[in-house]
Each structure stands twice: as structure tokens, then as C-alpha cells.
Amino acid sequence: MSYLTPTTLDAALGALSGRDTEAPVSVIAGGTDWFPAQGERAYNGTLLDVTRVEGMRGVSAVGTGWRIGGATTWSDILHADLPPAFDGLKLAAREVGSVQIQNAGTVAGNICNASPAADGVPPLLSLDAEVELTSTRGVRRLVLAEFITGVRKTARAADEIVTALYIPALSAGARGGFTKIGGRKYLVISVAMVGAVLTLSGGRIATARITVGSASPVALRMGDLENALVGADLAEALERVTPERLAALSPISDIRGSAEFRGEAVVEAIRRTLTQIMKGQAHG
């Protein structure tokens, strides 16, 4: 096994395209998902660590939106000065393993791992995140919902690096929230989780983006529920969260809970998230 730590994007892309090495290449940025997934298997390829690539780390305002570099860690998200719409993403950042994992694990790595229980995906979907993919062939962008195609599957080509995520312009009044329900309080894989972004007007919901994770092969926006929430105050909103409006989900039974329990947990997580945001309790 060889281990490459390029400092320029050109060098990283050159290694990935095979110009610099003939061995299979795996991209890592922290490796907090990649290394455990290997188990005791020997890896005979090349590890391409992109955490030192110039311009790949950090959060910055760009135009009317925001850019999250592909090597940005969860701790970077927690310490970034971001508007309230990002509160859900910050709350999710606190749930990504231990502090040591948050210091090493990256936002881009979380979406590339494409676990149905990836903490960062629901809040990022609720922020309408777009994924920037770069190769020697050029740069392209996909909305996150198109980038994650299935369980542990993405649209990233073998010669591409996720160089950034982009969050489009947000309403000044947008507020984010996040709730994760698991078997215990800390260091847990979720039974259900919800990311949301709401805009409020006069104590009522003007717009809603609600995303549910861990209850289907990929995290999903709840369009029927989002439409039903518009115009509701908190009490009305909580009543409108019903299983019928979550029919797009397909919860399964596993070691963490039955499908029935997971469905009930989703309803509870959504209600908690709505309360969190509308009472001003969602803080990163």
C-alpha cells in the first residue's frame, strides 16, 4: 500500500487519473468511515489523502450562498460563523461520533460514504446542497439528492474528487433544526433522524423543507408534509405530521428497531424538530 498526500488539486487529480501510479486509488479525507469498513482485509492499492490540498478546507460565503470545501471537518462546521439556517447542520455535526471523529471526519466523506444513517445528509438536503465534482475532464455539479443514488452508492466517477459542497442563497429568516433518535444519547447510529429548514412569518410556517434519514435506502425530502405545513402554527404543524404524509419512506426492521418503531420514531423526530425551530431552541 502507498499513501499520497498531495498539496495541489492538479497533483491529486493526476494521481487519481492514474498518471502517477498504476495501483488502484482510494480517496480519503479523514478516513473515519473508510478505515473501519476495511476490517482486517489487506489493502494493496494507493490511498489518496486530500486533506492537505490547498483550497479544499473551510467554509466561506460565495456570492449569495456558501461553499463548504471537500476537506472541511465537522469541527470546522461547528466553529464556523454561519446563519441560523445552518443550525441543523451544526447540531448534526455534534452527533458525528466522538470529538476525535469530528476533528478528523469530513462533510464530503460523510456524503461519499452514502450510509442511510449518515448524520450530515438530512440537514444538507434541507439546505438544498449541491455537490461539486472535479476531474481532469472538468468540473460538474449535482444536487445532493442526485449524488447519493443508493445504499453506499454515489454518482461520483472513479476519477472524480468531491472538491466542495455549495449551499444556495437562503432567506434571511430561515431557521434550521436536527433531531436524531437512537438507542442511547451519545455515539449511536440513528433509528431515525430529521433535518429541517423553516421560514416563519407571524409565528406560522411560510416555507418548509423536511428531510428524513435512516428510514429508507437514501434520505428523502417529505414533499407532501412540507406542503401541508405551510400556514400552520406550531400546534397545527404538530397535528399535521401524520404517517400518511410520510408514505414515501420505507423503514426496515434491524438490530436497532422494528420497522413499526422506526416509523413512530420518524413522526416523533419531526415533531421535535418543528418544536425546536419554532420555539427558537435549535442552536449549533
N, C-alpha and C positions, 0 to 999 in steps of 0.2 A: 504494500500500500504506500502511496505517496500522498503528501499533504501540501497543497499550494495555498499561498496567502498573497494574492496579487494586491497591488495598491491602486491600480488603474482599471477602469472598466474595459478598456481595449485588451489589456492583458488577461482579464478574467474571461472575456468572450473568446479570445484566442484559444485559451486552454479548453474551454467548453466545446468549441467547434472542432477540436482535435488537431489543430495546427501544432500545438506544443507537446502533445502527448497522445499515444495510441491507446492508452488504458481507458476503460470506462470511467466517466467522470460523474460524481455526485456533488451537487451544490449544497452547501450547508451555511447557515448563518446563526451560529449558536449551537446547533446540533442537539437541542434538548428533546426533540422528537426523533431525529434520525438515529442517534446512537442507541437509545433503548429499543428501537424497532429491529436492530440487527441481532439482538440476543447474543448468543455465543457463536454465531456464524462468522467465519473469517471473511474479510472484505479485501479483495485483491485489486481494486480499482484505485482511482485518484479522488481524493477529497478536495473540493474547491471551496475554500473558506472566503466568503465575500465581505466579511465584517470590516476589513481594512480598506476596502475600495473607496476612494475619495468620492464624496458626494452621496454615498449610499445611506448615511445615518443622519437622523434628525427630522424634526417636524418644522415646517415653515409655511407661512402664508404665501400663496401664489395667485396673483390676480384677485378674484373674489372667493377663491377656495383655499384648500390646504393640501400640502404634499407631505406624505409620510415616507421617508426613504426606506428602501428594502432591507437595510440592516438596522433599522430602528428597533430598540428593545422595548419591552413592556415597561421597564423602569423609566425609559425616556418618555413614554406616553404619560406616565403618572406625574412626571415633573414638568411637563410642557405646559405653557400658558395657553390654554385653549378655551373657546367659548362653551357655554352650558350645553350646547347640543352634543358635545363630546363627553358629557358626564357618564353616559352609559359605557362608552369605551374605556374610560378611566376605571369605572367600577369593575369591568371585566378584567382589566389589567391586574387588579388586586387578587383576582381569583386564579390567575395562571400559575399554579404551583406555588412553590416557596419563593422567598425573596431572591434566593440564589438563581432560581429558574427565571424569574422576572428580569434579573440583571443580564442574563445571557440570551434567553429566548427572544425571538423577534416576531413582529406583527406579520411580516411576509412569510416567515416559516410556519406560522400558525395556519395561514390560509393554504399554503402549499401542502401541508400535511393532510388537509381536507378531511379531518375527522368529523363525523356528525356531531360530536360533542366539543368541537373547538370553541373555546370561550370567546374569541375575538370576532367570530363570523356574524352572530346576530346583531351586535351593535354596528359593525361595519356595513352590513346590508341595510340597516335602518338609516345609515348616513349616505346611502346611495354611492358607496365606494366604487372606484374604478381601479383596475389593476394595469400597471404599465409593464410590458414585457419587451425586453431588449435582446437582440441577437446581432450577429454580423450582417444579417439580412435587413435590419432596420428595427423600428420601434412600432409597437401596436398597443392599443388599449382595449380592454374588455371590462364590461361591468362585472362586478364580483359574482352576481348570480349566473353569469355565463362562464366564468372562470372555473368555478367548482362544479364539476359535472357528475359526481357520484361519490360513493364512499372511498376515500383515499385516492380520488381521481380528479385531475385538473386538465385544463386546456393548454397548459404550458408545454411547448415543444422541447425536445431534448436539448436543443442548442440555445434555449432562452433562459434569461435570468429575470426574476421579478425585481425590477430596479426601484419601483415606488408604487404607492397607492395614492390616489387623488380623491379628495372629498370635494364635491361641487359646492357652489355658493349656498349658504344656509340663511334662513330667515333669522333676523336679529332676535326674535322671540322664541326660537327653537330650544327645546329642553330635552336632554337625553336621560335614559334610565336603563338599568340592567338588573335582572334577578336570576339567581341560579339556585336551584333546589337539588340537594343531594342527600346522601345518607348520613353525612355529618357536616360540620360547619366549615372546616378547612381542608385543603389538599384533597379534593374529591372530584371525581368525574361526575358530571351532572346527570340527574334523572330528567330534568327539563330546565331550559333557560330561555330567557326572553330579553331581547334588546328592543328599545323603542325610542322614537323621537317624536315629540308632540309640539305643536304650536298652540297657544291658548289665547283666547280673546274673551275678556269679561268672565273668566272662570269656566269657560266652555272650550271644548276641543275644536280648533279651527282646521287643523290637519293632523293626520296620524300615520306613522309608519311603525308597524308592529312585526317583529321577526321572531320566530320560534326555532330553537335548536334542540337537538337530542330527541326529537320526536318524529323524524323522517330521515331518509338517507342523506339529504342535504338540508341545511337550514332554509326556511321558507318565510316569505312575507305573507301576512294574513290579509289579503285584499278585501275579502268580504267583511271582516271585522273592522278594518280601517275605515271603510265607507260607513259602517253602522255607528262608529264612534263620533263622527263629525256632528257637531252641535250639542253634544252631551256634556252635562256637568259631571262631577265625579260619581255621584250616586247613580246617575243614569248610565254612565260608562261601565261601572262595575256590573250592572244588571245585563248589559248588552254583551258581555263576554260569556258566550254560550258554546257548548260543544258543536252545535250546528254551524256556527260561523268559523269553526276550525276544522272543517271536514277535509281540507287539503292535506292534513297531517296523516301519517301512518305509523303511529307509535308501535314499538315491538316490546315483547317480554324478554328480559335478560336478567343477569345476576343482580342488577341494581333495582329492578322492579318490574311488575307486570305491565302489560300494555294499558290495562284499565287504570292502574295507579299513575302511570306516566301521563295519560290523558287528563286525569284530575289535577296532576301537578302543573300541567301547562296552564290550565284555567287559573289556578291559584297564582302562578308566577306572573301571568299577565295582569291580574288584579293588583298584585303587589307593586308591579312596575308602574301601572297607571296611578296608584295612590302615591307612590314615591315621587313621581314627577309633578303631579297636580298639587301636592302639598308642599312642594319645594324641598323634598328630602333627598333628592338624588344629587350626590356630590362625589366627585372623584377624589 
